[in-house]
Amino acid sequence: MTDAPKVKVLIASPLLSYTGADEVEARGATLGALLEDLDARYPGIRFRMVDEQDQLRRHMRFFVNGEIVKSLSHLIKPGDEVGIVQALSGG
Amino acid sequence: MARKAKQSRSGTVLLVATRKGAWIYKSDAARKTWRSIGPHFLGHIIQHMMLDPRDGKTLLAAASTGHLGPTIFRSTDMGKSWKEAKQPPAFKKQEGGRTVNHTFWLTPAHKNEPNVWYAGTSPQGLFRSEDGGITWNEFSSVNDDKQYREWMGQEQDGTPDGPKMHSVIVDPRDAQHIYFAMSGGGVHETVDGGKRWAPLIDGMEVVGGFDPKTVTFHDPHCVRMCPSNPDRLYQQNHCGIYRLDRPGKVWKRIGKSMPAKVGDVGFPMVVHPRDDERCWVLPMDGQTVWPRTSVEGKPAIYSTGNGGKSWTRLDVGLPKKEAWWTVKRQAFAADRGASVGLYFGTTSGELWASRNEGKAWTCIARHLPEIYAVETAG
């Protein structure tokens, strides 16, 4: 894990109760590992985004460098920027 | 069998769970004036909030949001501060494994098992915590039992809000004796602490044309055990109101004595804390596409004082017309006052109270979000 890149992560507002900041850093060679690292820093945050079958929750969206990512195995490179947002809708 | 109220009263506390957060209401000793404390978790979907009667201060709240996964929040100071559970209810990871959408029901366990709680989820799952709600694990084999999984059905078999496990009831005389109900999937019982479960559906009716022997067709909406007589259960079902006197195993449809134009369809049911002959229901419109509104827009409570032989309409103070709300299965509760206080929350965000066992009603809060659950505490 220590060799994995530490990258900037933008946090959706509903998760600020965990991080206290809308921008944090986390380390991980994959999106999955990065979310594990986030959970170690901010306990409980991962389960709000990823279910017990390791599926990204239906209405959560993950972006890496502005591109949507739908797999926990997506590789994270040094300098990447990860964005976590809620799916937008009306009503 | 009616027993006398013993306790002196210091007011009632209501735990109100809504689609957009939770509120705590505290009354004066006379239950005439109410003070609101909240919102807690504004914007969270709170399915249920319960006080641990064993310590009188631990609250659990089952929460999720439209986007974020489900969790449990825990307070040990009656809601002044909250901490999230370290391990909320979740099914085990496995091929084809299920995902908890939300925790729907919370039940403190037996008085001799301090810190033990049960939770029912959507989709149907039974969970247990042994540390006051901090960590939760699947309880017994029911979640993965092949037969139970068949009775629970698939997502397609559930209602739009998801199939639910609810009415988890622990016998106050025996911690090993537990009931639960599933919408859909029937009422079930264990007498050995969850090693084995058995359906308890005889006498319950199902939608016309289907076989009542098929467990999965049964849709109990709310099951209550009489505190004064744990051998007596009442049930509000998709198909009527029932009573079961143990050790009997056949439910008796007591809703047949309701007025025909009102019918005996509804969701919530409340039992008297000291009189096992008395309970209350709130019928709804269950015709055609199931409007789930009050019948004809004229809400009323119906009470029986003789175990369901006859029912009395109680609507003094309630809107006389054009009130198209209803009350969900967890949103009707009783306190333990000498004259029992009754409380319900509506789908339109109104909180109603009666200080005289339903004879007259007062609206104590309006404009709340859709109310999912009302429980009394203290």
Interface residues (C-beta under 8 A of the other chain):
Chain A: P14 L15 P43 G44 F47 R48 M49 V50 D51 E52 Q53 D54 Q55 R57 H59 M60 Q86 A87
Chain B: G43 T65 G66 H67 L68 G69 T71 E84 A85 K86 P88 A90 F91 K92 K93 G97 R98 T99 V100
